[in-house]
Amino acid sequence: MMYDVIVIGSGPAGLSAAVNVRQRGGSVLVIGTAQDSNPLYKAERIDNYLGLPGLSGKEMLEVFTEHAKKMGVEFVQNRVLSAMNMGKTWMVGAGSEVYEAYALVLGGGIVRGQAYPGEKEHLGRGVSYCATCDGMLYKGKKTAVIVYGDADKKEADFLSGIGCEVTLLDKPKSVAIEDAETGVLLTADGEQYEVSCVFILRPSIAPNDLFPELALDGNFIRVDRSMKTNIDGLWAAGDCTGAPLQVSKAVGEGLIAGQAAMAYAVKQKA
């Protein structure tokens, strides 16, 4: 299905952007991972969000998500692996599915953690970011799965279900990947595993990996007053654009980005 706007990220900025697309009559898809992977989810109490004092991060995300659903926002729980500008539209790959829209909004927050040593060098030949996409290539073979939340363990279960021998590693502190005779040699927290493939299931991929031409200011995405990036058809909002890393700021930027992205989509369709 074609959407007016696809929002990457289901935190406050992404949900605000999506609600404001719907407020202007547009169709919008939010693609994000499980809410418990959002740092806000773990906040015990938030007192500086106007009108909703005293909520936990989990409760606030539930309120925001329910609002978006009532507005008609569509959701897909998955991690975005690729995005390609096709001229007038964008194609976005999430898991094994591809979605299309006229405009994109990045609202995925900060990507915490750098690529592991050897990760990028072995991507596509011993490293994958999607077990359900690439798992059949390693049917019956030894694999390792690095997970960051309980929802990721479903992908490990999928690999077990197709006959893979799976080593599950939950948020290891140190990881390195090297060549091996067959596959790759994974070193995680001092233990070594020779496997055919390492599946790394981070909640999200760094924005400048998804969009190599994306302009940054340090570790943050450079945007103008309309939250537009240097790439045509792409907006960003929330923690990914810089401090202060606050819910109020994320929601406000999401509003601006959603409205601007929808206006752009209307022009693209004309």
C-alpha positions in Angstrom: 0.0 0.0 0.0 1.1 3.6 -0.7 1.2 6.0 2.2 1.5 9.7 2.3 4.1 9.5 5.0 6.1 6.7 6.7 7.4 7.5 10.2 10.4 5.6 11.3 10.3 5.3 15.1 7.4 4.8 17.5 8.5 7.1 20.4 7.0 10.5 21.2 8.4 12.3 18.2 7.3 9.7 15.7 3.8 9.3 17.2 3.4 13.1 17.3 4.4 13.3 13.6 1.9 10.5 12.7 -1.0 12.1 14.6 -0.4 15.4 12.8 -0.3 13.7 9.4 -3.7 12.2 10.2 -5.0 15.5 11.5 -4.4 16.8 8.0 -6.2 13.9 6.3 -3.1 11.9 5.3 -2.3 8.2 5.5 0.6 7.3 7.7 2.5 4.2 8.7 4.6 4.1 11.9 7.4 1.5 11.8 9.1 0.8 15.1 10.3 -1.9 17.5 8.7 -2.9 20.7 8.0 -0.1 23.2 10.2 -1.7 25.9 13.2 -1.0 23.7 12.6 2.8 24.1 14.7 4.4 26.9 11.6 6.4 27.9 9.8 3.1 28.7 12.1 2.6 31.8 11.5 6.1 33.3 9.9 5.7 36.7 8.1 9.1 36.7 7.8 12.1 34.4 6.6 15.4 36.0 7.5 18.0 33.4 5.2 17.1 30.5 2.4 19.6 30.5 -1.0 18.1 31.4 0.2 14.6 32.2 2.2 14.8 35.4 3.3 11.8 37.4 3.1 9.2 34.7 5.8 6.6 34.2 7.5 6.4 30.8 5.6 3.2 30.1 2.3 4.8 30.9 3.1 7.9 28.8 4.0 5.8 25.8 0.8 3.8 26.2 -1.3 7.0 26.3 0.5 8.4 23.2 0.1 5.1 21.3 -3.6 4.8 22.1 -4.2 8.3 20.9 -2.4 7.6 17.6 -4.4 4.4 17.0 -7.7 6.3 17.6 -6.6 8.8 15.0 -6.2 6.0 12.5 -2.4 5.7 12.5 -1.2 2.3 11.2 1.6 0.4 12.9 4.2 -2.2 11.9 6.4 -3.6 14.7 9.7 -4.2 13.0 13.1 -2.7 12.4 13.8 -0.6 9.3 16.7 -2.1 7.3 16.8 0.1 4.2 15.3 3.2 2.6 15.6 4.1 -1.1 14.5 7.3 -2.8 12.7 6.4 -6.1 12.3 10.0 -7.3 8.8 10.9 -6.3 8.4 8.3 -3.6 10.4 6.3 -1.0 10.7 2.6 -0.6 11.3 1.4 2.9 12.4 -2.1 3.8 11.3 -3.4 7.3 12.1 -7.1 8.0 11.1 -8.9 4.8 8.4 -6.4 3.8 8.7 -3.2 1.6 6.5 -0.1 2.1 6.1 3.0 0.0 5.4 6.7 0.8 5.8 10.2 -0.6 7.7 11.4 2.5 9.6 10.1 5.5 10.0 11.3 9.1 12.8 10.0 11.2 11.7 9.9 14.8 13.8 7.0 16.1 15.7 8.8 18.9 19.4 8.2 19.4 21.1 5.1 18.3 23.1 3.9 21.3 26.2 1.9 20.6 28.6 1.8 17.7 29.0 -1.0 15.2 31.1 -3.9 16.6 34.6 -4.5 15.3 34.2 -6.5 12.2 30.5 -6.0 11.9 30.3 -3.8 8.8 33.1 -5.8 7.0 31.1 -9.0 7.4 27.6 -7.6 6.7 26.0 -9.9 4.1 28.6 -12.6 4.6 28.3 -13.7 8.1 26.4 -10.8 9.7 22.7 -10.0 9.3 20.2 -7.7 10.9 17.1 -9.8 10.2 16.7 -13.5 11.1 13.3 -13.9 9.4 14.7 -12.4 6.2 18.0 -14.3 5.9 17.5 -17.3 8.2 16.7 -19.8 5.5 20.2 -19.2 4.1 21.5 -20.8 7.3 19.0 -23.6 7.8 20.5 -26.3 9.9 23.7 -24.4 10.6 25.2 -22.8 13.7 24.1 -19.3 14.3 24.4 -16.6 17.1 21.7 -14.1 17.9 22.5 -10.8 19.7 19.3 -9.5 21.3 18.4 -6.2 23.0 14.9 -7.0 24.3 12.4 -9.8 24.8 10.7 -9.2 21.5 13.9 -10.0 19.7 13.9 -13.6 21.1 11.1 -14.4 18.7 13.6 -14.2 15.8 15.9 -16.6 17.7 12.9 -19.0 18.1 12.3 -18.7 14.3 15.9 -19.8 13.6 15.5 -22.8 16.0 12.2 -23.7 14.3 14.0 -24.1 10.9 16.7 -26.3 12.4 19.5 -23.8 13.2 21.7 -24.4 16.3 21.2 -21.1 18.0 23.4 -19.3 20.6 21.4 -16.5 22.2 23.4 -13.6 23.6 21.5 -10.9 25.5 23.1 -7.4 25.3 26.8 -8.6 25.5 29.1 -5.9 26.7 32.0 -6.7 24.2 31.7 -8.2 20.8 34.1 -8.7 17.9 33.6 -10.6 14.6 36.4 -12.1 12.5 36.9 -14.4 9.6 36.8 -18.1 10.3 37.3 -21.3 8.2 33.5 -21.7 7.8 31.5 -18.5 8.5 32.7 -16.1 11.2 34.4 -16.2 14.6 32.3 -14.3 17.2 33.9 -13.2 20.4 31.3 -12.1 23.0 32.3 -11.2 26.6 35.4 -13.3 26.3 33.7 -16.4 24.9 34.3 -17.5 21.3 31.7 -19.1 18.9 32.4 -20.2 15.4 29.1 -19.8 13.5 27.8 -19.4 10.0 26.0 -16.1 10.8 25.7 -13.6 13.6 22.2 -12.0 13.7 22.5 -8.5 15.4 19.0 -7.3 16.3 19.5 -3.7 17.4 16.3 -1.7 17.9 17.4 0.6 15.0 20.1 1.2 12.5 22.1 4.5 12.7 20.4 7.2 10.5 23.6 7.9 8.5 23.8 4.1 7.7 20.2 4.2 6.4 20.9 7.5 4.6 24.6 7.8 3.7 24.2 11.4 2.4 22.5 12.6 5.6 24.1 15.7 7.1 25.0 15.6 10.8 26.1 18.0 13.5 28.3 15.8 15.6 26.1 12.8 16.4 22.8 14.5 15.7 20.8 15.0 12.5 21.0 18.6 11.0 17.6 20.0 10.3 16.0 23.4 9.5 13.1 25.1 11.2 10.6 22.8 9.5 12.6 19.8 10.7 13.7 19.0 7.1 17.0 17.3 6.6 19.4 18.0 3.7 17.7 15.1 1.8 14.6 15.9 -0.2 11.5 14.2 1.2 13.1 13.4 4.6 12.4 15.1 8.0 13.7 14.3 11.4 12.4 15.0 14.9 13.1 14.2 18.6 16.3 13.1 20.3 18.0 12.4 17.0 18.1 16.2 16.3 19.9 17.1 19.5 19.4 18.3 23.1 17.4 18.8 25.2 16.4 15.1 25.2 13.0 15.7 26.5 9.5 14.4 25.7 8.0 17.9 25.3 10.7 18.8 22.7 10.2 15.6 20.8 6.4 16.0 20.6 6.8 19.6 19.4 9.3 18.7 16.7 7.1 15.7 15.7 4.2 18.1 15.1 6.3 20.3 12.9 7.8 17.4 11.0 4.5 15.7 10.5 2.8 18.8 9.1 5.7 19.6 6.8 6.0 16.1 5.5 2.3 15.9 4.8 2.4 19.2 2.9 5.2 17.8 0.8 3.3 14.6 0.1 0.3 16.7 -1.1 2.6 18.5 -3.6 4.2 15.2 -4.8 0.7 13.8 -5.5 -0.4 16.9 -7.5 
